[in-house]
Amino acid sequence: MRRPVPRSGLGHLRITLSENFYIGPGRADLLEGIAATGSIQAAGKAMGMSYKRAWSLVQALNAGLGSPLVETMRGGAAQGGAHLTETGKAVLAYYRAMEQKTEAAIAEDVTALRKLL
């Protein structure tokens, strides 16, 4: 599922910190979904992706930064689940703040470009 371009004109902000770690809108949305639902499967499903794809993204996020962003608990439907670690919460908060700052910084230029349409 492709994420539509926000009306703000920001587009898709992708932050690459190393060869092994980046965060963009899809990964941020997945982290946000895990935080809200307590489930990788539910977060992925809400985004229109398979559990396998969501799990693969979580593994990449956890491996890439050197500190896990998501912790999982085994135990079936009633006892299992997932939650963001403190690092995961911080990464998500920093990313969302960078989105807002970027949007504010380019707002005037986006308005000028729209006038050209």
N, C-alpha and C positions, 0 to 999 in steps of 0.2 A: 504494500500500500504506500503510495507516494504522499508525502505531506504537502498540502497546498502551500503556496507562497503566502505568507501573512500579508494582510492588507497594508501593514505598515511599510512594506517595501524592503524590510530587512533581508528577506530571503533566508538563506540557510547559513548560520554561523557555525563553522567547524574549527575547533581549537586543537591543534596537534602539538602535544608536549614532547613526544619522542617518537622513535620509529615504531614503538609498541603501544602507544596510547594516544587516542584522540577522543574527543567528545563533540558530538553534534546534536542536532535537534532530535533525531530518532533515539539515540542512546539516552539523552536527557529525558525524553518522554517516557522511555521504558523505566528508567530509575524512578520517575515521578509516579508511574503506574504501580510499580512494586511497593513504593512507600504508601500509596493510597489503598491498595488491595491486600498487601501481605502475601502476594502470589506472583511468581514469574509467569505462570500459565495465564492467569486472569489479565495481567498487564499486557502480555503479548496478544492475547485474544482481542482485547479492547483496541489494539492498534492494527488488527487484521493480519497478524503474523502467527506462524506456527509456534508451538512450544519449543520445538527443536531450534528454530531461529532465535527466539527470545533467550533460550538457555545458552546458545552460542555467543550471543552478545554479552550476556552476563559473565561468561567465562573470559571473554576478551577484556572486558572492563576490569575484572578482578585480577587478571594476570598482568595487564599492561601498566598499572600504576605502581605495582610493588606492594600494595596494601589492598585488601579486599574492599570493594564498594558495597557488595551485597553478600549477606550471610544467609545460608539456607538451613532449614531444619527438616530432618527426615521424619517420617512417621505417618504418612497417609493423609487423607483429606481433613481429618479432624485435628491432627497434631502437627502436620507439616507446614511449610510456609517459607517466606523469605522476608527479610527486612534490610533496610540500608544501614550500613555501619556509620559511625560518626564521620569517617572519611567520605563515604558515599553521600551523606547529607551535605558535607562541605563542598564536594565537587559539584553537586547539583546546584547548590546555592550560588557558588561562584559563576557557574555557567549561565544561570538565569540572570544574574546581575550583569554579566558581560553582554548578554542579549539586549537588556534594557539600555545600557550605556551606548551600545553600538547604534541602536535604533534612534536614540536621542541625538547622537552625533551626526547621523546622516539624514535626519528628517528634512532639513531645508533642501538638501540636494535631491532627495526623492520627490519632494513637492515640485521642484524645478523641472525634473525629468517628466513628471506626469503632465505638466503644462505643455510639453512637446508632443504629447499623444494626440 
